Each structure stands twice: as structure tokens, then as C-alpha cells.
Amino acid sequence: MQHIYRLFSHSYVLLTIENRDPSRTWVLDKPEVKLFGGRDSQSLKVVTFDTDLKTLPPAEVAKVVVVLDTPAQMVGQRYALTLLEKGGARHVTMDFEP
């Protein structure tokens, strides 16, 4: 589940994530956000982020908030949000329309 809210010059991405690995805890290192479409892609500055569970045990669900500067947008552009795992290679990438 994901939602985007815009307030003044910031966008707030709210989402839930689930750790489906039955044997390992997942820890969020940082999110990265890109805007695709138009002529090229651009990385967006993540202002801050937070989660209600700092470590995500197997089969648990966490809420994540990512705050970013709202970019100037054109029709047909899409976001790609990547959640990087701390010290690991289990990264999650989601594409969605603004």
C-alpha cells in the first residue's frame, strides 16, 4: 500500500512493507527516489525518512514515510522508490505514478 501527499514544497510517500524472508530480519538503510520520463531520469533529494520498526522481523509489517522535495513534473513521469537494506543486498524497488 502506498500514498503520496504533497504539502508546499515537499512530497510525503507513505507505504507499508512486509519482511517475507522467514529466516532473516530486514533493516532499512536509506531510501533512494528517482523520477523517470520526459527526456531523462533524475535522482530526487530525500529530505528525511522514518519507520515505525527500526528492524523488521520475519513476517512483520512496518510503516515507512519518505519525505522528498517535490520536483517539477511533466505528464507521463513516474517515480522509482528503492529501499536499501543495511549491510545486505535485499533491496526493494517500487515504481508508481505521482
PyMOL commands that set and color helices and strands:
alter all, ss='L'
color gray80, all
select strands_A, chain A and resi 2-7+10-18+28-36+42-44+46-51+61-69+78-85+92-96
alter strands_A, ss='S'
color yellow, strands_A
deselect
rebuild
show_as cartoon
